[in-house]
Amino acid sequence: MKTIGNILWLILGGFFGAIEAFLEGVLLCITIIFIPVGLQMFKIPSGFKTVINVIWCITGGIIHFLVYGLVGVIFCITIIGIPFGKQYFKLARFILTPLGHDFQ
């Protein structure tokens, strides 16, 4: 039910509201005085963040994710490289959704 509500919210104006909040955040960050307010405006369009992450995954994130994962596996072959391999796995997770993920 939560997923259906999120989809309806996006279709019925949530996406445009998220774009508006994002653009307002950019405009507020241009002024030096309102940077704290502008940064808070970026937290509002979390749906927009998810859309951008999906677009990133489709256009190039998957390739980067696979490369970092492969390098992590290569490092984990040796005992000395295991800490580096773990870090590459963390980087792979980050590179897949660079704006963070709010999947619940």
ZATORKE-672191 format. One record per residue (C-alpha): residue in one letter; y, z, x. Coordinates in Angstrom, 2 decimals. Layout:
<residuo A Y Y Z Z X X>
...
# end
This chain:
<residuo M Y 0.00 Z 0.00 X 0.00>
<residuo K Y 2.34 Z 0.78 X 2.90>
<residuo T Y 1.80 Z -2.69 X 4.37>
<residuo I Y 2.58 Z -4.38 X 1.04>
<residuo G Y 5.76 Z -2.31 X 0.78>
<residuo N Y 6.81 Z -3.35 X 4.29>
<residuo I Y 6.19 Z -7.02 X 3.54>
<residuo L Y 8.17 Z -6.80 X 0.30>
<residuo W Y 10.98 Z -5.04 X 2.12>
<residuo L Y 11.17 Z -7.84 X 4.69>
<residuo I Y 11.13 Z -10.57 X 2.04>
<residuo L Y 13.64 Z -8.93 X -0.29>
<residuo G Y 16.44 Z -8.51 X 2.20>
<residuo G Y 15.20 Z -6.15 X 4.88>
<residuo F Y 15.03 Z -8.91 X 7.48>
<residuo F Y 18.63 Z -9.92 X 6.87>
<residuo G Y 19.71 Z -6.28 X 6.88>
<residuo A Y 17.99 Z -5.83 X 10.22>
<residuo I Y 19.75 Z -8.88 X 11.66>
<residuo E Y 23.07 Z -7.55 X 10.35>
<residuo A Y 22.49 Z -4.11 X 11.91>
<residuo F Y 21.49 Z -5.72 X 15.20>
<residuo L Y 24.61 Z -7.91 X 15.30>
<residuo E Y 26.79 Z -4.97 X 14.34>
<residuo G Y 25.24 Z -3.01 X 17.21>
<residuo V Y 26.09 Z -5.83 X 19.61>
<residuo L Y 29.69 Z -5.95 X 18.40>
<residuo L Y 30.05 Z -2.17 X 18.68>
<residuo C Y 28.64 Z -2.23 X 22.21>
<residuo I Y 31.25 Z -4.78 X 23.24>
<residuo T Y 33.89 Z -2.11 X 22.72>
<residuo I Y 33.60 Z 0.67 X 25.24>
<residuo I Y 34.47 Z 3.48 X 22.83>
<residuo F Y 31.78 Z 2.67 X 20.26>
<residuo I Y 28.83 Z 2.16 X 22.64>
<residuo P Y 27.03 Z 5.33 X 21.41>
<residuo V Y 27.34 Z 4.14 X 17.81>
<residuo G Y 26.22 Z 0.63 X 18.77>
<residuo L Y 23.12 Z 1.98 X 20.50>
<residuo Q Y 22.20 Z 3.89 X 17.35>
<residuo M Y 22.60 Z 0.69 X 15.33>
<residuo F Y 19.81 Z -0.87 X 17.41>
<residuo K Y 17.42 Z 1.79 X 16.11>
<residuo I Y 17.94 Z 0.74 X 12.48>
<residuo P Y 16.40 Z -2.76 X 12.62>
<residuo S Y 12.91 Z -1.67 X 13.67>
<residuo G Y 11.46 Z -4.45 X 11.53>
<residuo F Y 13.54 Z -6.91 X 13.53>
<residuo K Y 12.10 Z -5.42 X 16.71>
<residuo T Y 8.59 Z -6.04 X 15.43>
<residuo V Y 9.42 Z -9.66 X 14.56>
<residuo I Y 10.83 Z -10.26 X 18.06>
<residuo N Y 7.72 Z -8.68 X 19.62>
<residuo V Y 5.45 Z -10.97 X 17.59>
<residuo I Y 7.47 Z -14.03 X 18.62>
<residuo W Y 7.28 Z -12.88 X 22.26>
<residuo C Y 3.51 Z -12.37 X 22.04>
<residuo I Y 3.01 Z -15.87 X 20.68>
<residuo T Y 5.32 Z -17.64 X 23.13>
<residuo G Y 4.47 Z -15.96 X 26.41>
<residuo G Y 3.47 Z -12.34 X 26.09>
<residuo I Y -0.26 Z -13.02 X 25.81>
<residuo I Y -0.30 Z -14.99 X 29.07>
<residuo H Y 1.58 Z -12.24 X 30.91>
<residuo F Y -0.70 Z -9.62 X 29.35>
<residuo L Y -3.81 Z -11.44 X 30.56>
<residuo V Y -2.40 Z -11.90 X 34.08>
<residuo Y Y -1.50 Z -8.19 X 34.42>
<residuo G Y -4.89 Z -7.23 X 33.01>
<residuo L Y -6.70 Z -9.51 X 35.46>
<residuo V Y -4.72 Z -8.13 X 38.41>
<residuo G Y -5.56 Z -4.61 X 37.19>
<residuo V Y -9.26 Z -5.45 X 37.12>
<residuo I Y -9.06 Z -6.92 X 40.62>
<residuo F Y -7.36 Z -3.77 X 41.93>
<residuo C Y -9.98 Z -1.56 X 40.25>
<residuo I Y -12.79 Z -3.22 X 42.21>
<residuo T Y -12.01 Z -0.99 X 45.19>
<residuo I Y -11.68 Z 2.79 X 45.07>
<residuo I Y -8.32 Z 2.70 X 46.84>
<residuo G Y -6.93 Z 0.19 X 44.34>
<residuo I Y -7.84 Z 2.13 X 41.17>
<residuo P Y -4.43 Z 3.88 X 40.87>
<residuo F Y -2.71 Z 0.51 X 41.22>
<residuo G Y -5.07 Z -1.03 X 38.69>
<residuo K Y -4.23 Z 1.70 X 36.18>
<residuo Q Y -0.54 Z 0.97 X 36.64>
<residuo Y Y -1.15 Z -2.73 X 36.05>
<residuo F Y -2.95 Z -1.85 X 32.80>
<residuo K Y 0.12 Z 0.14 X 31.72>
<residuo L Y 2.33 Z -2.80 X 32.63>
<residuo A Y 0.08 Z -5.14 X 30.65>
<residuo R Y 0.46 Z -2.94 X 27.58>
<residuo F Y 4.23 Z -2.84 X 28.05>
<residuo I Y 4.59 Z -6.58 X 28.66>
<residuo L Y 2.76 Z -7.36 X 25.42>
<residuo T Y 5.40 Z -5.52 X 23.34>
<residuo P Y 8.47 Z -5.05 X 25.57>
<residuo L Y 10.64 Z -3.69 X 22.74>
<residuo G Y 8.11 Z -1.02 X 21.92>
<residuo H Y 5.61 Z -0.91 X 19.13>
<residuo D Y 5.80 Z 0.95 X 15.84>
<residuo F Y 2.40 Z 0.01 X 14.48>
<residuo Q Y 0.91 Z 2.82 X 12.41>
# end
